[in-house]
Amino acid sequence: MSRMFGTDGVRGIANEELTLDLAMKLGQAGAYVLTKQQNHKPTIMVGCDTRISGDMLSASLMAGACSVGANCIYVGVIPTPAVAYLTRKYMADAGVVISASHNPVEFNGIKFFDADGFKLPDALEDEIEDQIKRNMEDIQFPIGSGIGKIKVRTDAREEYINHAVRSVPVNLSGLKIVADCAEGASHYTSIEALRKAGANVIAIHDHPDGTNINANCGSTHMEELCARVVFEKADVGLAFDGDADRLLAVDENGNVVDGDQIMAIVGCSMKAEGTLKNNTIVATVMSNLGFSISCEKNGINLERTAVGDRYVMERMKEIGASLGGEQSGHIIFLDENTTGDGLLSALHLLKVMVDSGKKLSELAKVMDVLPQALVGAKVANHKKDKYMEYPEIADAIKKLEEKFAGEGRVLIRPSGTEPLVRVMIEGKDQNMIREEAEKLANLIQDRMF
């Protein structure tokens, strides 16, 4: 049986793979494992994104947590990084977000934070999963006053907005910004924060109805934002994802500025200000080779980790780094929050623009993006870790690695959040690497279907 937890919590199609029963059990096991050392009645912070299944899953999860004696604070629709921050601020014992991030509406997920707002290490996730597999045999279910209760807080999102604008003080007066909220959790918080800082904001995809989250919008579908920035003659475009823990940007000419470029821009500024701790940025093996070259040129150390922002975070904590993230736009500013934060990333990027007086297109020249092709092969979730067990696939990967040795690289990895095996190739010729990536992805999909 495959591991229940992926790189970003438990994910699946709501009401099919991620059932109410599983949500309740995760609430029970999660509350027990994360609070069993406490000598007081524990409190769990719970929030969700805008997808329609959030109500039923959060209700089920909180019912499970209450059944093992934990109280819950429900903060409703709110960004993932807000839950991480508020868990610490309100001194809760743990936090939970019901979200499938950038995935389509039929998916949902459950991810946990500890009392300090950090995503859980593998060992704690395994302990939660073990409790579920053993049918909660270690848990004593209370009765009477021992049962937990649920409190709803409506002021939480304002607390998060205030934290963000205090953390990155910048006057955005005179900046025209197009912000794509992905019909997700940032539809209020990001727009309100940017306007509070003085920006002229044109908000798009900011009317979630429960079914339109990430639908041809947000950080995974940038085409409309790119065109809108040019049409509006805006200074910059900002693209959030469904749970607002990632950010991608668009320069004034309509060109995408990805997470690697944002980290390079902000990292160089932080180095100049003396706030880039240990003169180091932590990124993943998926980061573009151009990012590594840029860091070397600018005297910045680059540490690489496995894919997943929690692995980035773990390494940041180990070495005392203040900046890290992923090409996909999960960027962590550890002095201000404990997880990827799209709003903080936006404010940091905008602050560099304001302080330098430079356009984003000029700032983005700090890094040359080398051609990169990323193709996903659709496979069953329970098979996606086993692609090297197929001799024909293993042989094809070996031949590709030999072909691009010294002039690029090949990276094959199962997605931690979707039923996909991702094929990434970097090289000098965009057409060739795209063709090779598609050929390998098709082989994986055909053989593993």
C-alpha positions in Angstrom: 0.0 0.0 0.0 1.4 3.4 -1.0 2.1 6.1 1.6 -1.0 8.1 2.5 0.9 11.5 2.8 2.4 13.1 -0.3 4.8 16.0 -0.4 2.0 18.4 0.7 -0.4 16.4 2.9 -3.1 13.9 2.0 -4.7 14.6 -1.4 -7.3 13.0 -3.6 -10.6 13.5 -5.3 -13.0 14.7 -2.7 -15.8 12.2 -1.8 -14.0 9.4 -3.7 -10.4 9.1 -2.5 -10.6 11.8 0.2 -13.8 10.7 1.9 -15.6 12.1 4.9 -14.5 9.0 6.9 -10.9 9.5 6.0 -11.1 13.2 6.9 -12.6 12.3 10.3 -9.9 9.7 11.0 -7.2 12.3 10.0 -8.8 14.7 12.5 -8.8 12.1 15.2 -5.3 10.7 14.6 -3.8 14.1 13.8 -5.2 15.7 16.9 -4.0 12.8 19.0 -0.5 12.6 17.6 0.2 16.3 17.6 -1.2 17.0 21.1 -0.6 13.8 23.1 2.2 15.4 25.1 0.0 18.3 26.2 -1.3 18.5 29.7 -4.2 20.8 28.8 -7.2 20.5 26.5 -5.6 21.1 23.0 -6.7 23.5 20.4 -6.5 22.9 16.6 -6.7 25.8 14.1 -8.6 24.9 10.9 -9.0 26.8 7.6 -9.8 26.0 4.0 -9.7 27.3 0.4 -12.7 28.1 -1.7 -13.5 24.7 -3.2 -17.0 23.4 -2.6 -15.9 20.3 -0.8 -14.1 22.4 1.9 -17.2 22.7 4.0 -17.9 19.0 4.3 -14.3 18.0 4.8 -13.5 20.6 7.4 -16.7 19.7 9.3 -15.7 16.0 9.3 -12.1 16.7 10.3 -13.2 19.0 13.2 -15.7 16.4 14.3 -12.9 13.9 14.5 -10.6 16.3 16.4 -13.4 17.1 18.9 -14.1 13.3 19.4 -10.6 12.9 20.8 -11.0 15.9 23.1 -9.5 18.7 21.1 -11.1 22.1 20.6 -11.1 23.6 17.2 -10.9 27.2 16.0 -12.4 27.5 12.5 -11.2 30.5 10.5 -13.0 29.6 7.3 -11.7 30.5 3.8 -8.2 31.8 4.3 -4.7 31.3 2.7 -2.6 28.4 3.8 0.2 30.7 5.0 -2.4 32.5 7.2 -3.2 29.3 9.0 0.6 28.7 9.6 0.9 32.2 11.0 -2.3 32.2 13.1 -1.5 28.8 14.6 1.5 30.5 16.2 -0.2 33.8 17.0 -3.2 32.2 18.7 -0.9 29.7 20.4 -2.8 26.7 19.1 -1.4 23.3 19.4 -1.6 22.5 15.7 -3.1 23.8 12.5 -4.9 22.2 9.6 -5.6 23.4 6.1 -8.3 21.8 3.8 -6.9 22.6 0.4 -5.6 21.0 -2.8 -3.6 24.1 -3.7 -3.3 24.5 -7.5 -5.3 21.3 -8.3 -8.7 21.3 -10.1 -11.9 21.7 -8.0 -12.7 18.0 -7.7 -9.5 17.4 -5.7 -9.0 18.4 -2.1 -6.4 17.8 0.6 -5.6 17.9 4.2 -2.2 19.3 5.5 -1.1 19.7 9.1 1.1 22.3 10.8 2.7 21.8 14.2 2.3 24.4 17.0 5.2 26.5 15.6 3.5 26.7 12.2 5.8 24.2 10.4 4.7 21.4 8.1 5.2 18.0 9.6 8.3 15.8 9.1 7.8 12.4 7.5 8.1 10.7 10.9 5.1 12.5 12.4 3.0 11.9 9.2 3.8 8.3 9.4 2.7 8.2 13.1 -0.7 9.7 12.1 -1.0 7.2 9.3 -0.1 4.3 11.6 -2.8 5.3 14.1 -5.4 5.2 11.3 -4.2 1.8 10.0 -4.4 0.4 13.5 -7.9 1.8 13.9 -7.0 4.3 16.6 -6.3 1.6 19.1 -4.1 3.9 21.2 -6.8 6.6 21.6 -9.2 6.9 24.5 -12.3 8.7 23.4 -13.6 11.1 26.1 -17.2 11.6 27.1 -19.1 14.4 28.8 -17.0 17.6 29.3 -13.9 15.8 27.8 -15.3 16.2 24.3 -14.0 19.2 22.3 -16.0 22.1 20.8 -15.7 24.4 17.8 -15.3 28.1 17.9 -15.6 30.3 14.7 -13.3 33.4 14.3 -14.2 36.0 11.7 -11.3 38.3 12.4 -8.5 35.9 11.4 -7.9 37.2 7.8 -7.5 40.8 9.0 -4.9 39.6 11.5 -3.0 37.9 8.6 -3.3 41.0 6.3 -1.9 43.2 9.1 1.0 40.8 9.7 1.9 40.9 6.0 1.9 44.7 5.6 3.8 45.1 8.9 6.4 42.5 7.8 7.2 44.2 4.5 6.6 48.0 4.9 6.5 49.5 1.4 4.6 52.4 -0.2 3.1 51.1 -3.4 1.5 54.4 -4.4 1.9 54.9 -8.2 2.2 51.2 -9.0 -0.5 49.7 -11.2 -0.9 46.0 -10.4 -3.0 43.3 -12.0 -3.6 40.5 -9.5 -5.0 37.1 -10.4 -6.5 35.4 -7.4 -7.2 32.0 -9.0 -10.8 32.2 -7.6 -9.1 31.0 -4.4 -8.2 31.9 -0.9 -6.4 35.1 -1.8 -9.4 36.8 -3.3 -9.8 39.1 -0.3 -6.5 39.0 1.6 -4.1 39.8 -1.2 -6.2 42.5 -2.8 -6.9 44.2 0.5 -3.2 44.1 1.6 -2.0 45.5 -1.7 -4.5 48.3 -1.6 -3.7 49.0 2.0 0.0 49.5 0.9 -1.3 52.1 -1.6 -1.3 50.2 -4.9 -3.7 50.7 -7.8 -5.0 47.1 -8.0 -6.9 45.5 -10.9 -8.2 42.2 -9.5 -9.2 39.4 -11.8 -10.5 35.9 -10.9 -11.5 37.2 -7.5 -15.1 35.9 -7.4 -14.9 32.3 -6.2 -18.2 30.3 -6.4 -16.8 27.0 -5.0 -16.4 25.4 -8.4 -14.2 27.7 -10.3 -11.0 27.6 -8.3 -7.8 27.4 -10.5 -10.0 27.1 -13.6 -7.9 28.6 -16.4 -6.5 31.2 -14.0 -3.9 31.7 -11.3 -0.3 30.6 -11.3 -0.9 27.5 -13.4 -2.6 29.4 -16.2 -0.8 32.6 -16.8 -2.0 33.5 -20.4 -4.8 35.8 -19.4 -2.8 37.7 -16.8 0.1 38.2 -19.3 -2.3 39.7 -21.8 -4.1 41.8 -19.2 -0.9 43.4 -17.9 0.0 44.6 -21.4 -3.6 45.8 -22.1 -3.8 47.7 -18.8 -0.3 49.1 -19.2 0.4 47.9 -15.7 3.7 47.8 -13.9 3.4 44.2 -12.9 1.1 41.2 -12.7 0.8 38.9 -9.7 -0.5 35.3 -10.0 -1.5 33.4 -6.9 -2.7 29.8 -6.7 -5.8 28.4 -5.0 -4.5 28.4 -1.5 -2.2 31.4 -2.0 1.0 29.8 -0.8 2.8 30.5 -4.1 3.4 33.5 -6.4 4.5 33.9 -10.0 4.8 37.4 -11.6 4.5 39.0 -15.0 6.6 41.9 -16.1 5.3 45.0 -17.8 5.9 43.4 -21.2 3.8 40.4 -20.4 6.6 38.0 -19.7 6.4 35.4 -16.9 8.8 35.8 -14.0 9.0 32.4 -12.2 9.9 31.5 -8.6 13.6 31.0 -9.4 13.7 34.5 -10.9 11.8 36.0 -8.0 14.2 34.4 -5.5 17.2 35.7 -7.5 15.8 39.2 -7.6 14.9 39.3 -3.9 17.9 37.3 -2.8 20.3 39.8 -4.4 18.5 42.7 -2.7 18.5 40.9 0.7 22.2 40.3 0.3 22.9 44.0 -0.3 20.8 44.8 2.8 22.5 42.2 4.9 19.3 40.3 5.6 20.2 37.1 3.6 21.2 34.9 6.4 24.4 32.8 5.9 24.4 34.4 2.4 22.4 31.3 1.3 19.3 30.5 -0.7 17.7 27.0 -0.4 16.0 25.7 -3.6 15.1 22.3 -5.0 16.6 20.0 -7.7 13.9 21.4 -10.0 15.3 24.9 -10.0 16.6 26.1 -13.3 20.4 25.7 -13.9 20.4 29.4 -14.7 19.4 30.1 -11.1 22.5 28.3 -9.9 24.7 30.3 -12.3 23.1 33.5 -11.2 23.7 32.8 -7.5 27.4 31.9 -8.2 27.9 35.2 -10.2 26.4 37.2 -7.3 28.3 35.5 -4.6 25.3 33.7 -3.1 25.4 30.1 -1.9 22.8 27.8 -3.3 21.6 24.7 -1.3 19.4 22.1 -3.2 16.9 19.8 -1.7 14.3 17.2 -2.8 11.1 18.6 -4.4 8.6 19.9 -1.9 8.6 23.2 0.0 8.7 21.4 3.4 12.0 19.9 2.4 13.2 23.4 1.6 12.0 24.5 5.0 13.6 21.7 6.8 17.0 22.6 5.2 16.5 26.3 5.9 16.0 25.5 9.6 19.0 23.2 9.7 21.4 25.8 8.3 19.7 29.0 9.5 18.7 30.4 6.0 16.2 33.2 5.6 15.1 32.6 2.0 14.2 29.5 0.1 11.7 28.1 -2.3 10.7 26.5 -5.5 10.6 27.4 -9.2 6.8 26.9 -9.0 6.5 30.0 -6.8 6.5 28.5 -3.2 8.8 31.1 -1.6 9.6 31.0 2.1 10.7 34.1 4.0 11.5 32.4 7.3 11.9 35.6 9.3 8.3 36.3 8.6 6.4 33.0 8.1 7.0 29.3 8.3 5.7 28.2 4.9 5.5 29.4 1.3 3.5 32.7 1.3 2.3 34.3 -1.9 1.4 37.6 -0.4 4.7 38.1 1.4 6.5 37.1 -1.8 4.6 39.7 -3.7 5.3 42.4 -1.2 9.0 41.6 -1.2 9.2 41.6 -5.0 7.3 44.9 -5.2 9.6 46.4 -2.5 12.6 45.7 -4.6 10.9 47.4 -7.6 10.1 50.4 -5.5 13.5 50.7 -3.7 15.5 50.2 -6.9 13.2 52.3 -9.2 13.6 49.6 -11.8 11.0 47.8 -14.0 10.5 44.1 -13.3 11.9 43.2 -16.8 15.2 44.9 -15.9 15.4 43.2 -12.5 14.7 39.8 -14.1 17.9 40.1 -16.1 19.8 39.0 -12.9 19.2 35.5 -14.2 19.3 33.9 -17.6 16.6 31.1 -17.8 18.0 28.1 -19.6 15.6 26.2 -21.8 13.6 23.7 -19.8 10.8 21.2 -20.7 8.5 19.8 -18.1 5.9 17.2 -19.1 3.6 15.1 -16.9 2.8 11.4 -17.6 -0.5 10.4 -16.2 -0.3 7.2 -14.1 -2.3 5.7 -11.3 -1.4 7.1 -7.9 -0.4 3.7 -6.5 2.0 3.1 -9.4 3.7 6.5 -9.7 6.7 5.6 -7.5 7.5 2.4 -9.4 8.5 3.8 -12.9 12.1 2.5 -12.5 10.7 -1.1 -12.2 9.8 -1.1 -15.9 13.0 -2.0 -17.8 12.0 -0.2 -21.0 11.4 3.1 -19.0 14.6 2.7 -17.0 16.6 2.1 -20.2 15.1 5.2 -21.9 16.0 7.3 -18.9 19.6 6.1 -18.8 20.0 6.9 -22.5 18.6 10.4 -22.0 20.9 11.0 -19.1 23.9 10.0 -21.2 22.7 12.2 -24.1 22.5 15.4 -22.0 25.5 14.8 -19.7 27.6 17.9 -19.6 25.1 20.0 -21.6 22.0 19.8 -19.5 20.2 17.5 -17.1 17.4 15.0 -16.9 15.1 14.7 -13.8 12.3 12.2 -13.4 10.1 12.3 -10.3 6.7 11.2 -9.2 4.4 14.2 -8.3 3.7 14.4 -4.6 0.3 15.9 -5.1 -1.1 14.5 -8.4 -1.3 11.1 -10.2 1.7 12.0 -12.4 5.3 11.2 -13.1 7.0 14.4 -14.1 9.7 14.5 -16.8 12.0 17.5 -16.7 14.9 18.1 -19.2 17.2 21.1 -19.4 19.4 21.7 -22.5 20.4 24.2 -25.1 17.7 23.4 -27.7 14.2 24.0 -26.6 12.6 22.1 -29.4 14.8 19.1 -28.9 14.3 18.9 -25.1 10.6 19.3 -25.5 10.4 16.5 -28.0 12.5 14.2 -25.8 10.5 15.0 -22.7 7.2 14.3 -24.5 8.6 11.0 -25.9 9.7 9.8 -22.5 6.4 10.9 -20.8 4.4 9.1 -23.5 6.5 6.0 -22.9 5.9 6.1 -19.1 2.2 6.7 -19.6 1.8 3.9 -22.1 3.7 1.3 -20.1 2.3 2.2 -16.7 -1.3 2.7 -17.7 
